[in-house]
């Protein structure tokens, strides 16, 4: 059990740090930080709804979109 928790922490902490860094300033020349926050909240709401509905296809599509958005933010942050 402790090994599982440690592994999860090692996986989650770096992504949490990257998330914090990519959301800490205006880095996207097209989308404002507030607009990005709104889209993230909307994605989270969709993920929760699809989990409740047990709609795997929509859940998978939304999670992939979420990951792509995160990757874009990280790339913008690293290139700014």
N, C-alpha and C positions, 0 to 999 in steps of 0.2 A: 504493500500500500504506500509506504513512504517513497519508494522508488518511482511509483506512478505519479505521485504528487510532485516530486522533484522534476521529473521529465516534463510534466505539464507546465510547471513554472518556467523551465528553461525555454519552452516553446512560446509561452504567452508573454513573458517579460520583454523579449526583444521586439515583438510586434507591438506591444503596448507603448514602448519607448518610441518606435518609429511613428506610431499613430499620433502620439503627443507632439512630436517634432513637426509632423506634416500638418497638424491642425493648429499650430501655435502662431501662425502668421499668414498674411496674404501672399500666396505664392503662385496662384493661378491667374494669369492675365485675363482670362475669359470669365471665370466664375468667382464671385465674391466668396469670402469665407462664410458669411451668413447663409448664402444660397447653398453652399456645400453642406453646412450643418443641417439645413432643412432637408436636403436630399438624403443625407445619412439617416436622419430620424425617420423619413418616409420609408427608406429601405428596411430599417429595423422593424417598423410597424408591419410591413409586408411579410417579413420573415416570420414574425410572431403569428400573424394571421394564417400563413400557409402551414405552420407547425400545428396550429389548432385544427385546421381543416384536414390535416394529413395529406396535403397536396404536394406530393414529392416532385413532380415535374416543375411546377411554379416555384417551389422552394429552391430547387437546384439552380434554376435560371436566375433567380434573384440573388442567391449567394454568389454565383459566378459574376454577376454584374457588380456586386458589392466588392468582391476581390479585385476586379478590374479597376474600379474607382479608387480603391486603396493603392493599387500599384501605380496608377497615374499620379496620385498625390505624392507618393514617395519619389517617383521619378522627377516630378516638378521640384520637390524640395531639394533633392540632391543636385539638380542642375541649376538651382538659383543661387 
